[in-house]
Amino acid sequence: MTRSTTQAVGRVNPKMKVAVIGTGYVGLVTGAVLAEVGHDVVCVDRDQSKLDKIDNGVSPIYEAGLNEVLSDVVSTGRLVTTTSIEESLKGCEVLFIAVGTPSGPDGQPDMSQVKSVAAEIGKHVYGPLIVVNKSTVPIGSADVVKSWIVEAGANADTISMVSNPEFLREGSAVKDTQQPSRIVIGASDEASADKMKELYDSFDCPVLVTDVASAELIKYASNCFLATKISFINAMSHLCELTGANVDSIAEGMGLDDRIGPKFLGAGLGWGGSCFPKDVDALIQISESLGADPGLLREVKGINQAQTSRFIDRLRDELGGFEGKKVGLFGLAFKPNTDDIRDAKSIQIFKAVTREGGSVLAHDPAAGDYAKADHPELPQTDIPLEVARDADAVVLVTEWKQYNDIDFSEMADLMKGDVVFDGRRHWDKAAVEAAGLRYFTIGGGTGD
C-alpha cells in the first residue's frame, strides 16, 4: 500500500451499514460517533444490561459527552444494539472488532475474546465483509484473525482484513473521535483502503494508508513513546528532589523546544490505566519474541514502578510507618474525567498502607462503583473532605476539578495529623501551608 494523506471536509458519500463488536470505551465511542456522522451502526455486546442503557441513550461508561451523542443517534435510529453477532452481520459492509485484549501473565495480549468473535463471524458471514481490528493486537494479528474466521466456515475470498488503530484518551474519547489527530488505515488491498476512506470521509484530518503490519505497530509505538516521555520527566523529578530544582521549570524549558513539545511532561505518580501498561508490556514481549532488545521499554516500565514506590516510601517515612495510621485519598481513577481504576496508583497506595497495619478512606466523583466492585474492602465516602477526618495524612491521587476548591483550613480542622502529599503537583503549597499543614509533592520547587 502507498502512503496517502488527505483532508476531508463534509459528507459526500452514502451512509454505510457498520457493526461494532464490543461496547467498551473504544467500541461504544467509535459506534456512536460513526452513527453521528450518518452511518447505520449496530453495537454488539453479550451484556444485555449494558445494551439496555445504550438503548435508552445512556452510556454504561463514564465518558464526557457520550450521553449526548448516544441520545441523538439512538433516538434517530442510526444506532441500535443486539447481543447477536449473526444479526449484526445482515447487510453489514464494515465490521469493527473492539473487544478487550488484556495482558496475559507474560505480557502478551490475551486474544481469546477476539478469537471468539472471529469464530462467530465465520459461522454467519453473508457476503463480502471488511473486518477491522480496532482492538490493540499483536503485529500479524490480521492474518491470524482471518484464519480463525475462515476456519469457522467463511470463504477466504469474501473477507478483507484491515487494521485501524484507535488513539483515544479516556476522558476525552468522544472529542478525540469527532476531531481525530489522524486516521491510520492498514490494508492489504486498495479496495478495502478506499472503502475505509469513504467511511471516514466526514472527518477533517490526515489519513495515513499503509500496510497492515505498520498500522498494527503504529499503535504500540505511539503509546510506548508517550509512556517513555512521562517516565523521562518522572526520572527528572527525582533529580529535582535531590538537587532542589523545580520539575515544572524543567518541563517548561524542555517543552518550549518544538522538537519536544510540552505535552506529557507532567510529573506525577506515574502512568496507569488500560493502555500504557498493557502496550508497554506487549511491545516488550513482541520485541523479545523477535529477538530484539526491549531494554529501553524495560527501563520505562521500571521508572514508572519506582515512581509510585518512592512516593509511598516518602509517605511512610513522614508518618513513621503505616501501623495504626489513617490516610485519606482524594481520587481513585488513574486520571481525571474517567472512572477507570485499572493500574491506578490509588490502589497501590491503599494496598501498601493497609498491608502494614494502616487504614484508608477514599473519595472519587466517578470511579467509586468500579472500585467497590473490584475492591469491596476499600472504604469510601461520598463527601470529599470526609477523607480528611481523623487522618494522619491525606494524598491527592487524582486531580479532579472537584478538588480545586478544597478548604484547607477545614481540612486541617478535620485531620488528626498535618501531612499533605500532593501526588499531582496540583494544589497550591502556600495555601496548604497557610492552613497549618505540611505540604509535600513530587519534583521539588513547589514542594518539600
C-alpha positions in Angstrom: 0.0 0.0 0.0 1.1 3.6 -0.6 1.0 6.4 1.9 -1.9 8.8 1.4 -2.6 11.9 3.3 -5.9 13.7 2.6 -8.1 16.4 4.1 -11.8 15.5 4.1 -14.4 18.1 4.7 -18.2 17.4 4.6 -20.1 14.3 3.9 -20.2 13.3 0.2 -20.7 9.5 0.2 -23.8 7.5 1.1 -24.0 6.0 4.6 -22.8 2.5 5.3 -24.0 -0.3 7.4 -21.5 -0.8 10.2 -21.2 -3.3 13.1 -19.1 -2.8 16.2 -18.4 -5.8 18.4 -17.8 -4.6 22.0 -19.2 -1.6 23.8 -16.3 -0.6 26.0 -14.5 2.8 25.7 -13.3 2.1 22.2 -16.3 0.3 20.7 -19.1 2.4 22.1 -17.5 5.7 21.3 -16.5 4.6 17.8 -20.0 3.3 17.1 -21.7 6.4 18.5 -19.6 8.9 16.5 -19.9 6.9 13.3 -23.7 7.0 13.7 -23.4 10.7 14.5 -22.0 11.4 11.1 -24.7 9.4 9.4 -23.8 5.7 9.2 -26.2 3.0 10.3 -24.5 1.3 13.3 -25.2 -1.9 15.2 -23.4 -2.2 18.5 -23.0 -5.8 19.8 -22.3 -6.9 23.3 -23.1 -10.0 25.4 -24.1 -7.9 28.4 -27.8 -7.1 27.9 -27.8 -4.7 30.9 -25.2 -2.5 29.1 -27.3 -2.6 25.9 -30.4 -1.7 27.8 -28.7 1.5 29.0 -27.5 2.3 25.5 -31.0 1.7 24.1 -32.1 4.5 26.5 -29.4 6.8 25.3 -27.4 6.4 28.5 -23.7 5.4 28.4 -22.7 2.5 30.6 -19.3 4.0 31.0 -18.2 7.4 32.3 -17.1 9.5 29.3 -17.6 13.2 28.8 -20.2 14.0 26.0 -21.1 10.4 25.3 -24.6 10.5 26.7 -25.5 13.5 24.5 -24.2 11.7 21.3 -26.0 8.4 22.3 -29.2 10.2 23.0 -29.2 11.7 19.5 -28.2 8.6 17.5 -30.4 6.2 19.4 -33.5 8.5 19.1 -33.0 8.8 15.3 -32.4 5.0 14.9 -28.9 5.4 13.5 -27.5 3.3 16.4 -29.2 0.1 17.5 -27.9 -2.8 19.7 -28.0 -6.5 19.8 -26.4 -9.5 21.6 -26.3 -11.4 18.3 -23.2 -11.1 16.0 -25.3 -13.1 13.4 -28.0 -10.4 13.5 -25.4 -7.6 13.2 -23.9 -9.1 10.0 -27.1 -8.8 8.0 -26.3 -6.2 5.3 -23.0 -5.2 7.1 -20.2 -3.7 5.0 -17.7 -3.0 7.7 -17.3 -4.8 11.0 -15.2 -3.5 13.8 -13.7 -5.8 16.4 -13.4 -3.8 19.6 -13.3 -6.3 22.4 -10.7 -6.4 25.2 -7.2 -7.7 24.7 -5.8 -7.6 28.3 -2.3 -8.5 29.2 -1.6 -12.1 30.0 0.8 -13.3 32.7 3.8 -12.9 30.3 2.7 -9.5 29.0 1.3 -10.9 25.7 -2.2 -9.7 24.8 -4.9 -12.2 25.5 -6.7 -12.7 22.2 -9.4 -15.1 23.5 -12.2 -12.6 23.1 -11.1 -11.7 19.6 -10.9 -15.4 18.7 -14.4 -16.0 20.0 -15.8 -13.1 17.9 -13.9 -14.3 14.8 -15.5 -17.7 15.2 -19.0 -16.2 15.3 -18.2 -14.1 12.2 -17.0 -17.1 10.3 -20.2 -19.0 11.1 -22.6 -16.3 10.0 -20.9 -14.0 7.4 -23.3 -13.4 4.5 -21.0 -12.0 1.8 -18.1 -9.7 1.2 -17.0 -8.1 4.5 -14.3 -5.8 5.7 -13.2 -6.9 9.2 -11.4 -4.2 11.1 -9.2 -4.8 14.1 -9.9 -1.8 16.3 -8.6 -3.6 19.4 -4.9 -3.3 20.1 -3.5 -6.5 18.8 0.0 -8.0 18.2 1.7 -7.5 14.9 0.5 -10.1 12.4 -2.9 -10.4 14.0 -4.8 -9.6 10.9 -3.7 -12.8 9.2 -4.4 -14.8 12.4 -7.9 -13.3 12.8 -8.7 -14.0 9.2 -7.6 -17.6 9.6 -9.9 -18.0 12.6 -12.8 -16.6 10.6 -12.1 -19.0 7.7 -11.7 -22.0 10.0 -15.2 -21.3 11.3 -16.7 -21.5 7.8 -16.2 -18.3 5.9 -14.9 -18.1 2.3 -11.4 -16.5 2.5 -12.1 -14.5 -0.7 -15.0 -12.7 0.9 -13.0 -11.5 4.0 -10.8 -8.4 3.8 -8.8 -7.6 7.0 -7.9 -4.0 8.0 -6.0 -2.6 10.9 -7.5 0.7 12.1 -5.9 1.5 15.5 -7.6 3.9 17.9 -5.8 6.9 19.5 -8.5 7.8 22.1 -7.8 9.3 25.5 -10.1 8.2 28.3 -11.9 11.3 29.5 -11.8 12.9 26.0 -12.6 9.9 23.8 -15.7 11.5 22.2 -13.8 14.6 21.2 -10.8 12.6 20.0 -13.1 10.6 17.8 -15.0 13.5 16.4 -11.8 15.5 15.8 -9.1 12.9 15.4 -5.4 14.0 15.0 -5.1 11.3 12.3 -6.7 8.2 11.0 -4.4 5.2 10.2 -5.7 2.5 7.9 -3.6 -0.6 7.4 -4.9 -2.6 4.4 -3.6 -5.3 2.0 -5.7 -4.2 -0.9 -6.7 -0.9 -2.5 -10.5 -1.7 -2.5 -10.6 -2.1 1.3 -8.5 1.0 1.8 -10.8 3.1 -0.4 -13.8 1.7 1.4 -12.4 2.8 4.8 -11.5 6.2 3.5 -15.2 6.5 2.4 -16.3 5.5 5.9 -14.2 8.3 7.4 -14.9 11.0 4.7 -16.6 13.3 7.2 -13.5 13.7 9.3 -11.1 16.5 8.6 -7.7 15.1 9.5 -4.7 13.4 7.8 -5.4 9.9 6.7 -2.4 7.5 6.5 -2.9 4.4 4.4 -0.2 1.8 4.9 0.3 -1.9 5.2 -1.3 -3.9 7.9 1.8 -4.7 10.0 2.8 -1.0 10.0 -0.6 0.1 11.2 -0.6 -2.5 14.0 2.9 -1.3 15.2 2.0 2.4 15.0 -0.5 2.0 17.9 2.1 0.3 20.1 4.8 2.8 19.1 2.7 5.8 19.8 1.6 4.7 23.3 5.0 3.4 24.3 6.6 6.7 23.2 4.2 8.7 25.3 4.8 6.4 28.2 8.6 7.0 27.7 8.1 10.7 27.8 6.2 10.5 31.1 8.8 8.2 32.6 11.5 10.6 31.5 10.1 13.6 33.2 9.4 11.5 36.3 13.0 10.4 36.3 13.9 14.2 36.2 11.5 14.8 39.1 13.6 12.5 41.3 16.7 14.5 40.4 14.8 17.7 41.2 14.0 16.4 44.7 17.7 15.6 45.2 19.0 18.9 43.9 16.3 21.4 44.8 15.4 22.1 41.2 11.8 22.6 40.1 10.4 19.9 37.7 7.8 22.4 36.4 10.6 24.6 35.2 12.4 21.6 33.7 9.3 20.6 31.8 8.6 24.1 30.7 12.1 24.6 29.4 12.0 21.3 27.6 8.5 21.9 26.2 9.5 25.2 24.6 11.7 23.2 22.2 9.3 22.5 19.3 11.1 19.2 18.7 9.9 18.1 22.1 6.7 20.0 22.9 5.0 20.5 26.3 2.5 17.6 26.3 3.1 14.5 28.5 5.7 16.3 30.6 3.7 16.5 33.8 5.5 14.8 36.7 3.3 12.7 39.0 2.7 9.3 40.5 3.3 7.6 37.1 1.2 6.4 34.2 -1.6 3.8 34.6 -4.9 3.0 33.0 -5.8 0.4 30.4 -3.4 1.3 27.5 0.1 2.3 28.6 0.8 -0.6 31.0 -0.7 -3.2 28.6 1.0 -1.8 25.5 4.4 -1.4 27.1 4.2 -5.0 28.3 3.1 -6.2 24.9 5.8 -4.4 23.0 8.4 -5.8 25.4 7.1 -9.3 24.8 6.8 -8.8 21.0 10.4 -7.5 20.9 11.7 -10.5 22.9 9.8 -12.9 20.7 11.5 -11.5 17.6 15.0 -11.4 19.2 15.1 -7.6 19.6 16.3 -6.0 22.7 13.5 -4.1 24.6 15.9 -2.7 27.1 14.6 0.9 26.7 11.0 -0.2 27.4 12.0 -2.2 30.4 13.6 1.0 31.8 10.5 3.0 31.0 8.4 0.4 32.9 10.9 0.3 35.8 11.0 4.1 36.2 7.2 4.1 36.3 7.0 1.4 39.0 9.8 3.1 41.0 8.0 6.5 40.9 5.0 5.2 42.9 7.1 3.1 45.2 9.3 6.1 46.1 6.2 8.2 46.8 4.9 5.5 49.1 8.3 5.3 50.8 8.3 9.0 51.4 4.8 8.9 52.9 5.7 6.0 55.1 8.9 7.8 56.4 7.0 11.0 57.1 4.4 9.1 59.2 6.9 6.9 60.9 5.3 3.8 59.4 1.8 3.0 58.5 0.9 0.9 61.6 -2.1 2.5 63.2 -2.2 5.4 60.8 -5.1 6.7 58.7 -4.6 8.0 55.2 -7.2 9.9 53.2 -7.2 9.5 49.4 -8.5 12.2 47.1 -9.2 10.3 43.9 -9.3 6.7 42.8 -9.3 6.8 39.0 -6.0 6.6 37.2 -6.7 10.1 35.8 -9.5 12.7 36.0 -12.6 12.5 33.8 -12.8 8.8 33.7 -14.0 6.0 36.1 -11.2 3.7 35.1 -9.1 2.3 38.0 -7.0 -0.1 36.0 -3.4 0.2 37.3 -4.5 3.2 39.3 -1.9 4.4 41.8 -4.6 4.8 44.4 -4.9 1.1 44.7 -1.2 0.7 45.1 -1.2 3.2 48.0 -4.3 1.6 49.6 -2.7 -1.9 49.5 0.7 -0.6 50.9 -0.9 1.3 53.8 -3.3 -1.5 54.8 -0.8 -4.3 54.4 1.3 -2.6 57.0 -1.4 -2.1 59.5 -2.9 1.3 58.5 -6.3 2.3 57.2 -7.6 4.3 54.2 -10.7 6.3 53.4 -11.1 7.4 49.7 -13.3 9.6 47.6 -13.8 9.8 43.8 -16.6 11.5 42.0 -16.8 8.9 39.2 -14.8 5.7 40.0 -16.4 4.7 43.2 -18.7 2.0 41.9 -15.9 0.3 39.9 -13.6 0.5 42.9 -16.3 -1.0 45.1 -16.8 -3.9 42.7 -13.1 -4.7 42.3 -12.0 -3.8 45.9 -15.0 -4.0 48.2 -12.6 -3.9 51.2 -11.6 -0.3 50.3 -13.6 2.2 52.4 -15.2 5.1 50.5 -17.1 8.3 51.3 -19.4 10.4 49.1 -18.1 13.6 50.7 -14.6 14.7 49.6 -13.5 16.4 52.8 -14.6 13.4 54.9 -11.4 11.6 53.8 -9.5 14.1 56.0 -11.5 13.3 59.2 -9.0 11.9 61.8 -6.5 11.3 59.1 -2.8 11.4 59.8 -2.1 12.3 56.2 -4.1 13.0 53.0 -2.9 12.3 49.5 -4.1 13.9 46.3 -4.1 11.0 43.8 -6.3 12.2 41.0 -6.5 15.9 40.1 -10.3 16.1 39.7 -11.6 19.7 39.3 -13.9 18.9 42.3 -10.7 19.1 44.4 -9.7 22.6 43.2 -11.7 24.4 45.8 -10.9 22.3 48.9 -11.0 24.4 52.0 -7.6 23.6 53.6 -8.5 25.3 56.9 -11.4 23.0 57.2 -9.2 20.1 56.2 -6.8 21.0 58.9 -9.6 21.1 61.5 -10.7 17.6 60.5 -7.3 16.0 60.4 -5.5 14.3 63.3 -2.1 14.9 61.6 -0.8 17.6 59.4 0.8 15.8 56.4 -0.5 16.6 52.8 1.1 14.7 49.9 0.2 16.1 46.5 0.8 13.4 44.0 0.0 15.6 41.0 1.6 18.9 41.8 -1.9 20.3 41.7 -2.6 22.1 45.0 -1.0 25.4 45.9 1.7 24.9 48.5 1.3 28.4 50.1 -2.5 27.8 50.6 -1.9 24.4 52.2 0.8 25.7 54.5 -1.3 28.8 55.4 -3.8 26.3 57.0 -1.0 25.0 59.2 -0.4 21.8 57.2 2.8 20.5 55.8 3.0 20.1 52.1 4.9 17.5 50.2 4.9 16.8 46.4 6.9 15.3 43.6 9.7 17.1 41.8 10.8 19.8 44.2 10.2 23.5 43.7 6.7 23.9 44.9 7.1 21.1 47.4 9.4 20.0 50.2 
